Structures are given as structure tokens and as C-alpha cells.
């Protein structure tokens, strides 16, 4: 019986990969990558020459049975996403669930993920929090926001740059203009920054400064 490893990869700075992650990536038979072109640059940088196979949200259902069969035959596989920890707002859950159902061993290595440094750096309470990831685009968005209105824990969202201002305006409506928030962008990269303030203050800032990069939005819970 083979084994599936979930390997976190750097969210920006390549030095954030762990020595153990590099060792496992060198030793497995196959690397499942969300985008083989993107991951190819990472593997080339660390001189890792292991076969890769695309595994992303558009083909994970179709490839599931084949991957399970190969794991049962003894193949050792590593799953990586474009950045961060697999299955956190990225593909991985379906394969892990299938492995568990088939008694195939799964091991997840610790490592980079965007929301932890953003949460700790926010200055908002982090003893209890809820990870919401990406909100639905249309269907279910209002329902989700209405459910979160009474949430007392700190909330974590991933937001794409072209939706950031709209999201801040929505949050102002649902959570109140004075609700505190923190927005981190381009974590571990050259232009990393964190902005903190009320929802109104942050909305005003990004209306004047068009958002660029990857964003993690940390929202204060209801008092």
C-alpha cells in the first residue's frame, strides 16, 4: 500500500519551504500539482526531478479512482497546491477523504499557509477564530453573510483583488462601519503589507489605492 503526503509550499518566499518537505518531494514516486507550470518552477529551483501530474478542482473528480488505484499498488504520492497548504481553499479534500475510506495512509506536513500569519499580525483576538475562505460569488453569498452577522469569533476571509472594495462595502452594510478589520496582502513577498482600521477606513483606502496582489481579510467578531 502506498502513502499520500500533503506538502505545504511557500506562499511567496521560497525559503519558507521546510527541509522535510524537500526530502519528501525528492523521495515520492509522483507529485500531484495544482498547476504543473507553477510547481515546475519550484521543483526546478530546488533541483527536484520527480514526475508531476495535474490535480486541480476541474479534474479531481475524474482522476480520483486512478490515483486511489495507484496508491493501492504501492505508489508514494505528494500533493501540493500553487501556494500554501493543500485542501485549505485548494484541492485536496476529496483525495484525502477517498484515501481514508480505502485505509490508505495520509500524512500532512506542517508549513506555510496564508491565514495564520495574517491572523496573528492583525492584532485582533486569535484565541478563537473561524476560517471562511472565499465567500460564494453569487448564490449563497447573502445567506452566508447573514449567518455571520452574529459570529463572535474573529473571522478569516480570502479575497481576490478585484472583489476587495465590493467585499468591504458589503461588510460595512452587514457588520457595521465601525467594525475593526485587518487586511494583509502579498504575505512573505517583496511588497508585503498589513493595513488595520475600521471597515469604512479600509474601504476608503482601497477606493483610492486600487488593490493589487493576494489578500487575507481578518474581521473582528461581534462584541
C-alpha positions in Angstrom: 0.0 0.0 0.0 1.3 3.4 -0.9 1.0 6.7 1.0 -0.2 10.2 0.3 1.7 13.2 1.6 0.2 16.7 1.7 3.1 19.1 1.4 2.7 22.9 2.1 4.7 25.0 -0.4 5.8 28.7 0.1 3.2 31.4 -0.3 5.8 33.8 -1.7 9.3 33.5 -0.2 10.9 30.2 -1.4 13.0 30.0 1.8 9.8 29.2 3.7 9.8 25.6 2.5 10.9 23.1 5.1 13.8 20.7 4.8 11.4 17.8 5.5 9.1 18.9 2.7 12.1 18.9 0.3 13.1 15.5 1.4 9.6 14.0 0.9 9.3 15.7 -2.6 12.6 14.1 -3.6 11.6 10.6 -2.4 8.0 10.1 -3.7 7.1 8.5 -7.0 4.7 11.1 -8.2 3.9 14.8 -7.3 0.3 15.9 -7.8 0.3 19.6 -8.6 -2.5 22.2 -8.9 -0.6 23.8 -11.7 2.4 21.9 -13.1 3.8 25.0 -14.7 3.8 26.9 -11.5 5.1 24.0 -9.4 7.7 23.1 -12.0 9.5 26.4 -11.2 9.5 25.5 -7.5 10.8 22.0 -8.2 13.4 23.2 -10.7 14.7 25.8 -8.1 15.3 23.0 -5.6 16.6 20.6 -8.3 13.8 18.0 -7.7 13.2 15.8 -10.7 10.1 13.8 -9.9 7.2 13.2 -12.4 4.3 15.6 -11.9 0.6 15.2 -12.7 -2.1 17.9 -12.8 -4.6 17.7 -9.9 -6.9 20.6 -9.6 -10.6 21.5 -9.0 -11.5 20.8 -12.6 -10.2 17.3 -12.9 -10.0 15.9 -9.3 -13.3 14.0 -9.5 -12.3 12.3 -12.8 -8.8 11.3 -11.6 -9.7 10.1 -8.2 -10.2 6.4 -9.0 -7.0 6.2 -10.9 -5.0 7.8 -8.1 -6.5 5.5 -5.5 -5.7 2.5 -7.6 -2.0 3.6 -8.0 -1.8 4.2 -4.2 -3.1 0.8 -3.6 -0.5 -0.6 -5.9 2.2 0.9 -3.7 2.9 4.3 -5.2 4.1 7.1 -2.9 2.5 10.5 -3.8 2.8 14.1 -2.7 0.1 16.6 -3.2 1.0 20.3 -3.5 -1.0 23.4 -4.4 0.2 26.5 -6.0 0.9 28.0 -2.6 0.3 27.2 1.0 -1.2 24.0 2.5 -3.3 21.7 0.2 -7.0 21.5 1.0 -7.1 24.9 2.6 -9.1 26.8 -0.1 -7.3 24.5 -2.6 -7.8 20.9 -3.9 -7.1 18.1 -1.6 -10.2 17.2 0.5 -11.7 14.7 -2.0 -8.4 12.8 -2.3 -7.8 12.7 1.4 -11.4 11.5 2.1 -11.0 8.8 -0.5 -7.7 7.6 0.9 -9.1 7.4 4.4 -12.1 5.4 3.1 -9.7 2.9 1.5 -7.4 2.7 4.5 -4.5 4.4 2.6 -2.2 6.3 5.0 -2.2 10.1 4.7 0.4 12.3 6.3 0.2 16.1 6.3 3.4 18.1 6.8 3.3 21.4 8.7 4.2 24.5 6.8 3.2 27.7 5.1 -0.4 28.9 5.0 -1.5 32.5 4.4 -4.2 32.9 7.1 -2.1 32.1 10.2 0.4 35.0 9.8 -2.4 37.3 8.7 -4.4 36.4 11.8 -1.5 36.8 14.3 -0.4 40.0 12.7 -3.9 41.5 12.7 -3.9 42.5 16.4 -7.5 41.1 16.7 -8.3 38.3 19.1 -6.9 35.0 17.9 -7.7 32.6 20.7 -10.9 31.7 18.9 -11.5 32.2 15.2 -13.4 30.8 12.2 -11.9 30.3 8.7 -14.4 31.3 6.0 -12.0 31.2 3.0 -13.6 32.6 -0.2 -17.2 33.7 0.1 -19.6 32.4 -2.6 -19.7 34.7 -5.7 -23.4 35.0 -6.1 -25.6 32.1 -4.9 -25.5 31.7 -1.2 -23.4 34.9 -0.6 -26.1 36.9 1.2 -27.2 33.8 3.2 -23.6 33.3 4.4 -23.2 36.9 5.4 -26.4 36.9 7.3 -25.3 33.9 9.3 -22.0 35.6 10.1 -23.6 38.8 11.5 -23.9 37.2 14.9 -20.5 35.5 14.9 -18.5 36.5 17.9 -15.2 34.8 16.9 -12.6 36.6 14.7 -13.4 35.7 11.0 -10.9 35.0 8.3 -11.6 35.5 4.6 -9.6 35.1 1.3 -10.5 37.9 -1.1 -9.3 38.4 -4.7 -8.1 42.0 -5.6 -10.9 42.8 -8.0 -13.5 42.0 -5.3 -11.9 43.6 -2.3 -13.7 47.0 -2.4 -17.0 45.4 -3.1 -16.5 43.0 -0.2 -15.5 45.8 2.2 -18.7 47.7 1.2 -20.8 44.6 1.8 -19.1 44.1 5.2 -19.9 47.7 6.1 -23.5 47.1 5.4 -23.8 43.7 7.3 -21.3 44.2 10.1 -21.3 48.0 10.6 -19.0 50.7 9.5 -17.0 50.8 12.8 -16.3 47.0 12.9 -12.5 46.6 13.0 -10.6 44.6 10.4 -7.1 43.9 9.2 -6.0 43.3 5.6 -2.7 41.6 4.7 -1.5 41.4 1.2 1.4 39.7 -0.6 2.5 37.9 2.5 6.2 36.9 2.6 6.7 38.8 -0.7 8.6 42.0 -1.5 5.5 44.3 -1.2 4.0 42.6 1.9 1.9 45.0 4.0 -0.8 44.9 6.6 -3.4 47.6 7.0 -5.7 47.9 10.1 -8.7 50.0 10.8 -12.5 50.2 10.7 -14.3 48.8 7.6 -15.0 52.3 6.5 -11.4 53.4 6.8 -10.1 50.3 4.9 -12.8 50.8 2.2 -11.8 54.4 1.7 -8.1 53.5 1.4 -8.7 50.8 -1.3 -11.0 53.1 -3.2 -8.1 55.5 -3.5 -5.4 52.8 -4.0 -6.6 50.0 -6.4 -5.9 46.6 -4.8 -3.1 44.5 -6.2 -1.9 41.1 -5.0 -3.4 38.4 -2.9 -5.4 39.4 0.2 -6.3 37.9 3.5 -9.1 39.8 5.4 -9.4 39.4 9.2 -12.7 40.7 10.6 -13.4 41.3 14.3 -16.3 39.3 15.7 -19.4 40.8 17.2 -18.9 42.0 20.8 
